[in-house]
Amino acid sequence: MLNTSYYELENGQKLEILTPGFHNTDAGPDFLNARIRLDGTTWAGNIEIHTSATDWYKHKHQQDLKYDNIILHVVYEDDVPIKRNNEELITTLCVKNCFDEKLFSRYKELLASSLWIPCEKNLSGINQNLMNIWNK
């Protein structure tokens, strides 16, 4: 499950997320001023999140120095290694096996929805008492 801050990476390294930092609502990395511990060494920097590692290249992060201080790349699909400008590999946490596949499928459906409220066709299945609480 993803409810822990301790992970073993695919390469065997031990990762501990000390703090994810602050969500960046501007241009640049997704989370700023994060701290992680990787095999006992503490790192400070930024975290980037993508569905697929190849999104790094689709978004042209390799050409933007704001992304050169990424200390952790969190992905659903780890389909390509990501490197800094100096060719050093960026640590990647693949979360594909950390939650139910149905959750990711629902996420993709919501993103692809053309409805004004992407989840509106699911509203009828929500308990009326819960809806009343939300409306207050």
Summary of the structure (lengths in Angstrom):
residues: 136
radius of gyration: 17.7
end to end distance: 32.8
largest distance: 55.5
contacts: 319
relative contact order: 0.13
helix: 29%
strand: 32%
